[in-house]
Amino acid sequence: MTTARTTCRTTQALAAAMLLAAASAPAQQEEAGYASARAEMVQEIAAYARTAQESAEGFDQDVMRALGEVPRHEFVPEDRKRSAYENRPLSIGHGQTISQPYIVALMTHLSAPEPGDTVLEVGTGSGYQAAVLSELVSSVYSIEIIEPLANEAKARLERLGYDDVTSRLGDGYYGWEEHAPFDAIVVTAAASHVPPPLIAQLKPGGRMVIPVGGRFLTQQLLLIEKTGDDEIVTRQIAAVRFVPLTGER
Ligand SMILES: C[S@@+](CC[C@H](N)C(=O)[O-])C[C@H]1O[C@@H](n2cnc3c(N)ncnc32)[C@H](O)[C@@H]1O
């Protein structure tokens, strides 16, 4: 009797395990597909970088590893997932975009992330750039001015376990005074000028990467290094096109 009941339970458990395996197989295949598309995207970015003047020396290996880790398909709307690993910006709604992966790699590389760094990002958008940075530094603070995007990005980053990213709704022009000074600041929307509060919140020795220029003009991606308390050195890196930095200023 005992043997029959045990056999029956074993059979039921086996059937349940087989059902579970059958149900999770398509999901596993989908994830494997995304992982291989992501690996191809990283190779494509590395190859493209060697052809562009601003990145001819190639990107830091850790930056490329971070791009290979972050699941970009989780940061785009459902109907854009198929295109998530194409090297181009994609719409995330509200007139905004998730940046082109090559540009994310370039900006991350220029910010010269170190493991102990605290970084500010202005323009959370989908949260993707913040997630990439969090693979490389110890804390990322990110500010987004559009409320639904700020809420969605916060929930997404929490769901995906990016515990080192703290995000909030606000106008990033003014930085995030409570957590300053920052080792690096990455601005992912084009400003008409370099916001003075951001310069003030950069550590001596810190780097800021920011696109500057008008809405309908070619913008310049700038790398600003704070060499002393009141000294900065600015380099023009590349012509770029970003959505504008909005807000009161
Ligand atoms: C190109 S998208 C950023 C993409 C984002 N970094 C990502 O990884 O998805 C620029 C973002 O900057 C935001 N933004 C524009 N002006 C801002 C401001 N003053 N403060 C904070 N965010 C701002 C926009 O709403 C938009 O979400």
The ligand as a MOL file (V3000), in Angstrom:
LIG
                    3D

  0  0  0     0  0            999 V3000
M  V30 BEGIN CTAB
M  V30 COUNTS 27 29 0 0 0
M  V30 BEGIN ATOM
M  V30 1 C 17.9190 60.4100 -24.4600 0
M  V30 2 S 16.8310 60.2510 -23.0990 0 CHG=1
M  V30 3 C 17.8460 59.4190 -21.9490 0
M  V30 4 C 18.0140 57.9810 -22.1380 0
M  V30 5 C 18.3490 57.2890 -20.8390 0
M  V30 6 N 19.6010 57.7060 -20.2710 0
M  V30 7 C 18.2630 55.8120 -21.0150 0
M  V30 8 O 19.2510 55.1020 -20.7680 0
M  V30 9 O 17.1870 55.3340 -21.3800 0 CHG=-1
M  V30 10 C 16.8980 61.8330 -22.2590 0
M  V30 11 C 16.0940 61.8640 -20.9840 0
M  V30 12 O 16.3870 63.0860 -20.3110 0
M  V30 13 C 15.2040 63.5260 -19.6850 0
M  V30 14 N 15.3620 64.9420 -19.3380 0
M  V30 15 C 15.2710 66.0260 -20.1380 0
M  V30 16 N 15.4850 67.1520 -19.4360 0
M  V30 17 C 15.7220 66.7670 -18.1480 0
M  V30 18 C 16.0120 67.4690 -16.9520 0
M  V30 19 N 16.0990 68.8140 -16.9140 0
M  V30 20 N 16.2160 66.7550 -15.8200 0
M  V30 21 C 16.1420 65.3930 -15.8360 0
M  V30 22 N 15.8380 64.6810 -16.9390 0
M  V30 23 C 15.6470 65.3500 -18.0820 0
M  V30 24 C 14.1430 63.2300 -20.7270 0
M  V30 25 O 12.8590 63.2500 -20.1940 0
M  V30 26 C 14.5770 61.8600 -21.2290 0
M  V30 27 O 13.9840 60.8340 -20.5220 0
M  V30 END ATOM
M  V30 BEGIN BOND
M  V30 1 1 1 2
M  V30 2 1 2 3
M  V30 3 1 2 10
M  V30 4 1 3 4
M  V30 5 1 4 5
M  V30 6 1 5 6
M  V30 7 1 5 7
M  V30 8 2 7 8
M  V30 9 1 7 9
M  V30 10 1 10 11
M  V30 11 1 11 12
M  V30 12 1 11 26
M  V30 13 1 12 13
M  V30 14 1 13 14
M  V30 15 1 13 24
M  V30 16 1 14 15
M  V30 17 1 14 23
M  V30 18 2 15 16
M  V30 19 1 16 17
M  V30 20 1 17 18
M  V30 21 2 17 23
M  V30 22 1 18 19
M  V30 23 2 18 20
M  V30 24 1 20 21
M  V30 25 2 21 22
M  V30 26 1 22 23
M  V30 27 1 24 25
M  V30 28 1 24 26
M  V30 29 1 26 27
M  V30 END BOND
M  V30 END CTAB
M  END
